[in-house]
Amino acid sequence: MFGLFKQKSAVGILQSKYEKLNSQSHRLSNNNHVESNKKNAEAIYFKIEMLQGN
């Protein structure tokens, strides 16, 4: 309840974006492997960006 208006940090935003891209990649892997690979590459890029602190 107290975290209702709390802003996410930059790392938190990137982490949620990474998780979202990873889930989309997993969902697409059943139907379209090309799109799945693109989403996976995006997810890896965001994970690297998050680890570098940019």
Contacts in CASP RR format, 6 or more apart in sequence:
PFRMAT RR
TARGET T0000
AUTHOR 0000-0000-0000
METHOD contacts of the structure
MODEL  1
MFGLFKQKSAVGILQSKYEKLNSQSHRLSNNNHVESNKKNAEAIYFKIEM
LQGN
8 16 0 8 1.000
10 53 0 8 1.000
11 50 0 8 1.000
11 53 0 8 1.000
14 46 0 8 1.000
14 47 0 8 1.000
14 49 0 8 1.000
14 50 0 8 1.000
15 50 0 8 1.000
17 46 0 8 1.000
18 43 0 8 1.000
18 46 0 8 1.000
18 47 0 8 1.000
18 50 0 8 1.000
21 39 0 8 1.000
21 40 0 8 1.000
21 42 0 8 1.000
21 43 0 8 1.000
21 46 0 8 1.000
22 39 0 8 1.000
22 40 0 8 1.000
22 43 0 8 1.000
24 39 0 8 1.000
25 36 0 8 1.000
25 37 0 8 1.000
25 39 0 8 1.000
25 40 0 8 1.000
25 43 0 8 1.000
26 36 0 8 1.000
28 35 0 8 1.000
28 36 0 8 1.000
28 39 0 8 1.000
29 36 0 8 1.000
END
